[in-house]
Amino acid sequence: MLYHFVYKTTHPNGRYYIGRHSTEIVDDGYFGSGVWVNGIKNKSLLTREILLFAKDSTELKILEESKIKEHWDDSLCMNRGKGSDGWTSEESRNENLKRVQEGTHNFLGGEIPRKNQNRRVKNGTHQWLGERNPVHGRLKNGSHEWLSEQHKETTSQRNKQRLCDGTHHLLILSKCPYCDKSGQMTAMTRWHFENCKNRKIN
């Protein structure tokens, strides 16, 4: 027998996510698959409550949409879209563009790529591991382009040009949306944005 229900997953800081779930075991430890839920490392902090039961998946989707719309204007609601299918591609694109322009997108600090890289290294599936990495062999036998004088000279000239015209990544400044402090993009993203004293977490 399948149970269909709309649930609310809540963090101690008050933020929450509303979703739908169908399962044979009600207490199966499922908290959701949304971006916000997946971004929380310590899932033990989360609690889930069942808001409504539905008779089938069709009714479940309708009930979920209704509940999301009820809470949509609440700043603590972490749902990314009003519909039960989550964000539309247009909504996702616009939100990502906004976060990149603000310098707050997690891709800028390498958080997500770093997490995926570490996972693949741990599982032993990363292409950089062992003899599967073709770069290692070319570096060992001296045939890699990185070792050539031409590559070194080209790279040096390119970096000098980017420093002169102000397009080098070390010269790009980013402004904190919380305190207006400015600094080098990579450093600000890694060390300041999420740690800003003026950043309010409701």
VONU-453949 format. One line per 3 residues: their letters; for each residue x, y, z of N, C-alpha, C. Coordinates in nm, 4 decimals. Layout:
BEGIN
a) X,Y,Z,X,Y,Z,X,Y,Z  ...
END
This chain:
BEGIN
mly) 0.0841,-0.1199,0.0000,0.0000,0.0000,0.0000,0.0874,0.1246,0.0000  0.0524,0.2198,-0.0845,0.1260,0.3456,-0.0911,0.0528,0.4546,-0.0137  0.1292,0.5279,0.0641,0.0765,0.6452,0.1335,0.1194,0.7686,0.0552
hfv) 0.0249,0.8571,0.0304,0.0542,0.9814,-0.0417,0.0293,1.0979,0.0541  0.1315,1.1826,0.0728,0.1100,1.2947,0.1641,0.1959,1.4160,0.1297  0.1482,1.5315,0.1739,0.2220,1.6567,0.1628,0.2910,1.6775,0.2968
ykt) 0.4200,1.7099,0.2931,0.4968,1.7245,0.4162,0.5639,1.8621,0.4242  0.6101,1.8935,0.5432,0.6831,2.0177,0.5671,0.8119,1.9827,0.6409  0.9252,2.0105,0.5797,1.0551,1.9862,0.6412,1.1079,2.1178,0.6978
thp) 1.1439,2.1175,0.8253,1.1816,2.2413,0.8938,1.3210,2.2327,0.9552  1.3941,2.3437,0.9474,1.5264,2.3561,1.0087,1.5111,2.4355,1.1390  1.5997,2.4158,1.2375,1.5915,2.4918,1.3623,1.5924,2.6438,1.3437
ngr) 1.6488,2.6924,1.2314,1.6501,2.8375,1.2087,1.5158,2.8901,1.1591  1.4175,2.8002,1.1438,1.2831,2.8426,1.1056,1.2515,2.8256,0.9581  1.3529,2.8074,0.8771,1.3286,2.7897,0.7344,1.2686,2.6520,0.7088
yyi) 1.1871,2.6443,0.6045,1.1184,2.5178,0.5795,1.0931,2.4968,0.4302  1.0601,2.3711,0.3991,1.0351,2.3314,0.2604,0.9109,2.2442,0.2571  0.8244,2.2682,0.1606,0.7013,2.1905,0.1463,0.7126,2.1030,0.0218
grh) 0.6827,1.9752,0.0372,0.6932,1.8837,-0.0758,0.5894,1.7739,-0.0677  0.5954,1.6832,-0.1633,0.5033,1.5696,-0.1644,0.5831,1.4401,-0.1689  0.5225,1.3335,-0.1179,0.5951,1.2068,-0.1094,0.4972,1.0914,-0.1145
ste) 0.5343,0.9860,-0.1848,0.4568,0.8628,-0.1900,0.5476,0.7497,-0.1452  0.5015,0.6719,-0.0477,0.5881,0.5696,0.0099,0.5059,0.4590,0.0757  0.5671,0.3430,0.0905,0.5012,0.2326,0.1602,0.5220,0.2429,0.3106
ivd) 0.6269,0.3182,0.3504,0.6577,0.3361,0.4924,0.6525,0.4856,0.5235  0.5603,0.5275,0.6074,0.5422,0.6698,0.6364,0.6676,0.7300,0.6991  0.7227,0.6623,0.8005,0.8422,0.7133,0.8686,0.9685,0.6590,0.8018
dgy) 0.9892,0.6983,0.6768,1.1038,0.6466,0.6021,1.2242,0.7404,0.6030  1.2154,0.8502,0.6799,1.3288,0.9422,0.6919,1.3494,1.0333,0.5730  1.2506,1.0427,0.4868,1.2624,1.1279,0.3681,1.2305,1.2727,0.4044
fgs) 1.3238,1.3650,0.3693,1.3059,1.5065,0.3997,1.2811,1.5915,0.2760  1.3002,1.5344,0.1585,1.2784,1.6105,0.0364,1.3989,1.6061,-0.0546  1.3762,1.6454,-0.1793,1.4840,1.6449,-0.2786,1.5067,1.7830,-0.3375
gvw) 1.4510,1.8859,-0.2734,1.4682,2.0221,-0.3222,1.6106,2.0725,-0.3024  1.6429,2.1815,-0.3717,1.7772,2.2395,-0.3645,1.8141,2.2762,-0.2213  1.7205,2.3360,-0.1487,1.7487,2.3793,-0.0114,1.7771,2.2597,0.0789
vng) 1.6939,2.1573,0.0709,1.7120,2.0382,0.1544,1.8451,1.9709,0.1227  1.8758,1.9550,-0.0048,2.0006,1.8896,-0.0438,2.1233,1.9692,-0.0027  2.1063,2.1002,0.0151,2.2181,2.1850,0.0530,2.2523,2.1798,0.2009
ikn) 2.1674,2.1185,0.2813,2.1912,2.1084,0.4259,2.2728,1.9830,0.4541  2.3936,2.0014,0.5050,2.4835,1.8883,0.5276,2.4380,1.7996,0.6432  2.3960,1.8620,0.7521,2.3561,1.7854,0.8699,2.2053,1.7648,0.8689
ksl) 2.1610,1.6559,0.8083,2.0174,1.6286,0.7964,1.9523,1.5968,0.9310  2.0353,1.5647,1.0321,1.9784,1.5315,1.1629,1.9129,1.6528,1.2284  1.9428,1.7717,1.1772,1.8814,1.8929,1.2308,1.7386,1.9106,1.1807
ltr) 1.7027,1.8415,1.0745,1.5725,1.8603,1.0116,1.4634,1.7776,1.0776  1.3437,1.8318,1.0752,1.2264,1.7592,1.1212,1.1205,1.7643,1.0121  1.0403,1.6608,1.0046,0.9368,1.6554,0.9014,0.8016,1.6295,0.9648
eil) 0.7032,1.7065,0.9220,0.5663,1.6836,0.9673,0.4751,1.6636,0.8471  0.3789,1.5768,0.8614,0.2837,1.5507,0.7537,0.1693,1.6497,0.7646  0.1446,1.7227,0.6568,0.0396,1.8243,0.6559,-0.0949,1.7690,0.6085
lfa) -0.0898,1.6896,0.5017,-0.2127,1.6371,0.4424,-0.1875,1.5014,0.3791  -0.2859,1.4139,0.3863,-0.2807,1.2882,0.3133,-0.3686,1.2992,0.1895  -0.3310,1.2291,0.0843,-0.4091,1.2299,-0.0394,-0.4443,1.0862,-0.0768
kds) -0.5514,1.0708,-0.1550,-0.5954,0.9364,-0.1923,-0.5143,0.8778,-0.3079  -0.4576,0.9663,-0.3919,-0.3760,0.9189,-0.5033,-0.2758,1.0278,-0.5437  -0.1903,0.9973,-0.6421,-0.0852,1.0901,-0.6821,-0.1405,1.2159,-0.7486
tel) -0.2546,1.2034,-0.8159,-0.3153,1.3200,-0.8812,-0.3618,1.4223,-0.7782  -0.4330,1.3738,-0.6775,-0.4796,1.4627,-0.5706,-0.3606,1.5167,-0.4917  -0.2575,1.4332,-0.4766,-0.1381,1.4741,-0.4013,-0.0732,1.5971,-0.4635
kil) -0.0613,1.5975,-0.5943,0.0007,1.7098,-0.6638,-0.0793,1.8377,-0.6451  -0.2110,1.8258,-0.6505,-0.2990,1.9424,-0.6326,-0.2851,1.9985,-0.4910  -0.2832,1.9083,-0.3926,-0.2715,1.9521,-0.2531,-0.1366,2.0186,-0.2268
ees) -0.0320,1.9647,-0.2871,0.1008,2.0236,-0.2679,0.1055,2.1649,-0.3245  0.0540,2.1823,-0.4451,0.0525,2.3149,-0.5069,-0.0235,2.4149,-0.4206  -0.1348,2.3687,-0.3634,-0.2159,2.4558,-0.2782,-0.1380,2.4999,-0.1544
kik) -0.0676,2.4055,-0.0920,0.0081,2.4371,0.0296,0.1261,2.5297,-0.0007  0.1940,2.5064,-0.1126,0.3069,2.5922,-0.1486,0.2589,2.7352,-0.1701  0.1462,2.7510,-0.2380,0.0910,2.8845,-0.2643,0.0513,2.9545,-0.1353
ehw) 0.0051,2.8778,-0.0366,-0.0311,2.9353,0.0939,0.0894,3.0013,0.1606  0.2055,2.9393,0.1445,0.3265,2.9835,0.2151,0.4233,3.0608,0.1259  0.3856,3.0839,0.0015,0.4797,3.1401,-0.0961,0.5388,3.2739,-0.0542
dds) 0.4585,3.3589,0.0083,0.5049,3.4933,0.0456,0.5822,3.4961,0.1767  0.5946,3.3831,0.2428,0.6696,3.3748,0.3680,0.8188,3.3677,0.3350  0.8967,3.4587,0.3921,1.0406,3.4633,0.3623,1.1138,3.3385,0.4101
lcm) 1.0525,3.2627,0.5013,1.1159,3.1417,0.5527,1.0885,3.0199,0.4651  0.9979,3.0344,0.3712,0.9654,2.9245,0.2806,1.0751,2.9113,0.1758  1.1363,2.7937,0.1673,1.2497,2.7722,0.0795,1.2137,2.7076,-0.0542
nrg) 1.0863,2.6910,-0.0829,1.0468,2.6375,-0.2133,1.0860,2.7349,-0.3229  1.1383,2.6842,-0.4343,1.1873,2.7680,-0.5421,1.0815,2.8005,-0.6470  0.9697,2.7309,-0.6457,0.8649,2.7562,-0.7441,0.7278,2.7368,-0.6833
kgs) 0.6279,2.8011,-0.7404,0.4913,2.7915,-0.6881,0.4248,2.6603,-0.7265  0.4691,2.6022,-0.8360,0.4094,2.4777,-0.8813,0.4722,2.3576,-0.8152  0.4034,2.2437,-0.8237,0.4549,2.1225,-0.7599,0.5706,2.0611,-0.8378
dgw) 0.5950,2.1110,-0.9572,0.7070,2.0591,-1.0364,0.8352,2.1362,-1.0106  0.8321,2.2260,-0.9105,0.9517,2.3035,-0.8771,0.9707,2.4203,-0.9721  1.0936,2.4660,-0.9817,1.1260,2.5792,-1.0676,1.1068,2.5462,-1.2142
tse) 1.0613,2.6446,-1.2904,1.0658,2.6321,-1.4352,1.2085,2.6638,-1.4778  1.2460,2.6258,-1.5997,1.3818,2.6522,-1.6464,1.4088,2.8017,-1.6525  1.3060,2.8805,-1.6845,1.3234,3.0254,-1.6922,1.3477,3.0843,-1.5538
esr) 1.2699,3.0374,-1.4545,1.2882,3.0847,-1.3172,1.4268,3.0484,-1.2665  1.4697,2.9269,-1.2960,1.6014,2.8815,-1.2524,1.7118,2.9647,-1.3162  1.6983,2.9909,-1.4466,1.7996,3.0680,-1.5190,1.8094,3.2095,-1.4638
nen) 1.6941,3.2723,-1.4380,1.6932,3.4096,-1.3868,1.7517,3.4181,-1.2470  1.7190,3.3203,-1.1627,1.7703,3.3203,-1.0261,1.9218,3.2977,-1.0251  1.9674,3.2043,-1.1062,2.1115,3.1766,-1.1122,2.1888,3.2969,-1.1647
lkr) 2.1329,3.3638,-1.2666,2.1982,3.4824,-1.3214,2.2092,3.5911,-1.2151  2.1027,3.6095,-1.1385,2.1018,3.7106,-1.0320,2.2094,3.6802,-0.9278  2.2204,3.5541,-0.8872,2.3172,3.5161,-0.7843,2.4608,3.5269,-0.8347
vqe) 2.4816,3.4979,-0.9625,2.6156,3.5134,-1.0205,2.6541,3.6606,-1.0230  2.5597,3.7476,-1.0630,2.5876,3.8916,-1.0693,2.6135,3.9496,-0.9307  2.5454,3.8948,-0.8296,2.5655,3.9410,-0.6917,2.6933,3.8837,-0.6310
gth) 2.7453,3.7797,-0.6949,2.8659,3.7149,-0.6423,2.8358,3.6171,-0.5310  2.7082,3.5752,-0.5161,2.6700,3.4857,-0.4065,2.6408,3.3441,-0.4532  2.6573,3.3161,-0.5816,2.6275,3.1817,-0.6319,2.7315,3.0830,-0.5807
nfl) 2.6829,2.9662,-0.5343,2.7771,2.8704,-0.4763,2.8755,2.8135,-0.5785  2.8452,2.8220,-0.7072,2.9414,2.7776,-0.8074,3.0663,2.8656,-0.8074  3.0508,2.9930,-0.7699,3.1639,3.0855,-0.7750,3.2722,3.0476,-0.6752
gge) 3.2316,2.9932,-0.5636,3.3283,2.9516,-0.4636,3.3724,2.8082,-0.4807  3.3137,2.7410,-0.5804,3.3516,2.6022,-0.6080,3.2928,2.5017,-0.5116  3.1883,2.5410,-0.4346,3.1344,2.4517,-0.3324,3.0791,2.3222,-0.3920
ipr) 2.9939,2.3350,-0.4926,2.9319,2.2167,-0.5512,3.0329,2.1322,-0.6287  3.1146,2.1942,-0.7182,3.2160,2.1122,-0.7870,3.3102,2.0429,-0.6894  3.3490,2.1130,-0.5821,3.4410,2.0547,-0.4849,3.3765,1.9345,-0.4154
knq) 3.2482,1.9470,-0.3836,3.1758,1.8379,-0.3184,3.1689,1.7160,-0.4104  3.1387,1.7400,-0.5378,3.1299,1.6301,-0.6338,3.2663,1.5646,-0.6574  3.3703,1.6474,-0.6632,3.5055,1.5939,-0.6825,3.5444,1.5041,-0.5651
nrr) 3.5174,1.5518,-0.4434,3.5524,1.4743,-0.3243,3.4760,1.3420,-0.3193  3.3491,1.3466,-0.3586,3.2679,1.2252,-0.3590,3.3238,1.1223,-0.4578  3.3613,1.1701,-0.5766,3.4138,1.0794,-0.6784,3.5513,1.0241,-0.6399
vkn) 3.6319,1.1056,-0.5715,3.7617,1.0574,-0.5238,3.7402,0.9495,-0.4172  3.6466,0.9747,-0.3269,3.6175,0.8792,-0.2195,3.5673,0.7468,-0.2753  3.4852,0.7547,-0.3812,3.4303,0.6333,-0.4423,3.5294,0.5651,-0.5358
gth) 3.6417,0.6332,-0.5629,3.7419,0.5766,-0.6523,3.7044,0.5834,-0.7987  3.6086,0.6717,-0.8319,3.5613,0.6812,-0.9707,3.6123,0.8060,-1.0418  3.6925,0.8858,-0.9742,3.7402,1.0087,-1.0361,3.8415,0.9791,-1.1467
qwl) 3.8262,1.0491,-1.2599,3.9146,1.0227,-1.3737,4.0583,1.0636,-1.3478  4.0817,1.1424,-1.2422,4.2175,1.1838,-1.2131,4.2965,1.0778,-1.1359  4.2281,0.9734,-1.0908,4.2940,0.8745,-1.0061,4.3765,0.7748,-1.0867
ger) 4.4926,0.7425,-1.0328,4.5757,0.6347,-1.0869,4.6142,0.6498,-1.2323  4.6322,0.5358,-1.2958,4.6803,0.5330,-1.4328,4.5749,0.5760,-1.5334  4.4485,0.5873,-1.4872,4.3436,0.6299,-1.5794,4.3609,0.7744,-1.6227
npv) 4.4399,0.8478,-1.5462,4.4601,0.9881,-1.5784,4.5694,1.0018,-1.6853  4.5316,1.0386,-1.8075,4.6314,1.0497,-1.9147,4.7336,1.1604,-1.8909  4.6952,1.2581,-1.8076,4.7874,1.3686,-1.7791,4.9125,1.3162,-1.7096
hgr) 4.8956,1.2208,-1.6158,5.0095,1.1675,-1.5412,5.1145,1.1089,-1.6350  5.0668,1.0292,-1.7313,5.1597,0.9657,-1.8238,5.2354,1.0673,-1.9073  5.1648,1.1698,-1.9558,5.2303,1.2706,-2.0396,5.3276,1.3565,-1.9592
lkn) 5.2959,1.3783,-1.8317,5.3888,1.4533,-1.7470,5.5140,1.3707,-1.7180  5.4946,1.2407,-1.6994,5.6076,1.1532,-1.6691,5.7049,1.1424,-1.7862  5.6479,1.1293,-1.9081,5.7375,1.1110,-2.0227,5.7779,1.2423,-2.0897
gsh) 5.7308,1.3557,-2.0305,5.7724,1.4865,-2.0794,5.7033,1.5347,-2.2047  5.5938,1.4680,-2.2431,5.5259,1.5061,-2.3669,5.4085,1.6016,-2.3455  5.3788,1.6340,-2.2201,5.2642,1.7220,-2.1944,5.2955,1.8654,-2.2368
ewl) 5.1948,1.9316,-2.2957,5.2158,2.0680,-2.3448,5.2503,2.1660,-2.2340  5.2083,2.1345,-2.1112,5.2395,2.2249,-1.9998,5.3898,2.2400,-1.9786  5.4670,2.1399,-2.0218,5.6114,2.1403,-1.9987,5.6892,2.2119,-2.1084
seq) 5.6215,2.2474,-2.2141,5.6915,2.3109,-2.3266,5.7170,2.4583,-2.2983  5.8273,2.5080,-2.3513,5.8621,2.6483,-2.3344,5.7600,2.7383,-2.4043  5.7061,2.6901,-2.5157,5.6080,2.7678,-2.5901,5.4819,2.7901,-2.5070
hke) 5.4382,2.6838,-2.4377,5.3182,2.6956,-2.3538,5.3427,2.7932,-2.2385  5.4592,2.7821,-2.1766,5.4924,2.8722,-2.0666,5.4930,3.0183,-2.1126  5.5503,3.0436,-2.2291,5.5576,3.1787,-2.2816,5.4184,3.2310,-2.3177
tts) 5.3377,3.1459,-2.3809,5.2026,3.1860,-2.4197,5.1185,3.2192,-2.2974  5.1291,3.1341,-2.1960,5.0534,3.1560,-2.0721,5.0970,3.2846,-2.0043  5.2274,3.3078,-2.0004,5.2813,3.4279,-1.9388,5.2319,3.5535,-2.0096
qrn) 5.2353,3.5533,-2.1417,5.1901,3.6689,-2.2192,5.0406,3.6935,-2.2006  4.9657,3.5839,-2.1980,4.8206,3.5968,-2.1808,4.7862,3.6578,-2.0450  4.8546,3.6127,-1.9410,4.8297,3.6657,-1.8074,4.8715,3.8125,-1.7956
kqr) 4.9833,3.8470,-1.8587,5.0284,3.9868,-1.8568,4.9270,4.0777,-1.9257  4.8730,4.0297,-2.0386,4.7745,4.1081,-2.1125,4.6468,4.1267,-2.0305  4.6030,4.0194,-1.9666,4.4805,4.0274,-1.8848,4.5005,4.1184,-1.7641
lcd) 4.6219,4.1203,-1.7086,4.6511,4.2113,-1.5978,4.6512,4.3560,-1.6453  4.7009,4.3787,-1.7650,4.7067,4.5144,-1.8206,4.5686,4.5684,-1.8553  4.4844,4.4834,-1.9138,4.3521,4.5339,-1.9535,4.2459,4.5157,-1.8456
gth) 4.2875,4.4644,-1.7275,4.1960,4.4564,-1.6141,4.0978,4.3414,-1.6166  4.1225,4.2404,-1.7015,4.0292,4.1283,-1.7112,4.0763,4.0043,-1.6359  4.1940,4.0119,-1.5741,4.2437,3.8969,-1.4987,4.1547,3.8744,-1.3767
hll) 4.1298,3.7460,-1.3436,4.0374,3.7148,-1.2342,4.0848,3.7701,-1.0990  4.2158,3.7911,-1.0849,4.2662,3.8466,-0.9587,4.2308,3.9944,-0.9428  4.1941,4.0588,-1.0526,4.1607,4.2017,-1.0478,4.0109,4.2279,-1.0399
ils) 3.9314,4.1249,-1.0612,3.7864,4.1424,-1.0597,3.7379,4.1559,-0.9161  3.6699,4.2663,-0.8881,3.6185,4.2928,-0.7539,3.4713,4.2540,-0.7450  3.4336,4.2098,-0.6279,3.2949,4.1731,-0.6027,3.2469,4.2465,-0.4788
kcp) 3.1213,4.2906,-0.4824,3.0654,4.3683,-0.3723,2.9704,4.2820,-0.2898  2.9883,4.2836,-0.1592,2.9032,4.2061,-0.0690,2.7629,4.2666,-0.0662  2.6597,4.1871,-0.0879,2.5229,4.2388,-0.0869,2.4718,4.2713,0.0528
ycd) 2.5485,4.2318,0.1561,2.5038,4.2531,0.2932,2.5668,4.3751,0.3602  2.6927,4.4057,0.3247,2.7606,4.5151,0.3933,2.8311,4.6124,0.2981  2.8191,4.5905,0.1676,2.8784,4.6769,0.0658,3.0308,4.6721,0.0616
ksg) 3.0910,4.5778,0.1338,3.2355,4.5639,0.1286,3.2755,4.5066,-0.0070  3.3854,4.5559,-0.0630,3.4339,4.5075,-0.1921,3.5668,4.4357,-0.1747  3.5889,4.3372,-0.2604,3.7142,4.2639,-0.2554,3.7285,4.1731,-0.3755
qmt) 3.8404,4.1041,-0.3831,3.8664,4.0144,-0.4950,3.7616,3.9029,-0.4958  3.7065,3.8758,-0.6156,3.5919,3.7869,-0.6303,3.6081,3.6525,-0.5609  3.7176,3.5821,-0.5913,3.7363,3.4478,-0.5363,3.7458,3.4498,-0.3847
amt) 3.8226,3.5435,-0.3310,3.8392,3.5523,-0.1856,3.7093,3.5906,-0.1165  3.6369,3.6856,-0.1746,3.5099,3.7296,-0.1149,3.4097,3.6151,-0.1130  3.4041,3.5410,-0.2222,3.3088,3.4307,-0.2306,3.3437,3.3207,-0.1313
rwh) 3.4707,3.2934,-0.1184,3.5123,3.1834,-0.0306,3.5070,3.2194,0.1175  3.5459,3.3417,0.1505,3.5635,3.3744,0.2919,3.4619,3.4731,0.3498  3.4028,3.5579,0.2657,3.3240,3.6665,0.3254,3.1723,3.6511,0.3157
fen) 3.1188,3.6286,0.1953,2.9750,3.6377,0.1739,2.8908,3.5654,0.2797  2.9118,3.4348,0.2944,2.8307,3.3578,0.3877,2.8686,3.3853,0.5343  2.9830,3.4496,0.5566,3.0276,3.4786,0.6933,3.0096,3.6248,0.7320
ckn) 2.9486,3.7030,0.6428,2.9302,3.8452,0.6695,2.8477,3.8667,0.7961  2.8946,3.9539,0.8838,2.8254,3.9802,1.0094,2.6884,4.0446,0.9883  2.6717,4.1094,0.8737,2.5428,4.1756,0.8454,2.4437,4.0828,0.7787
rki) 2.4854,3.9603,0.7471,2.3951,3.8651,0.6830,2.2955,3.8125,0.7859  2.1698,3.8322,0.7593,2.0667,3.7916,0.8538,2.0108,3.6560,0.8153  2.0077,3.5658,0.9134,1.9480,3.4350,0.8947,1.8257,3.4257,0.9828
n) 1.7111,3.4233,0.9195,1.5853,3.4207,0.9970,1.5599,3.2836,1.0568
END
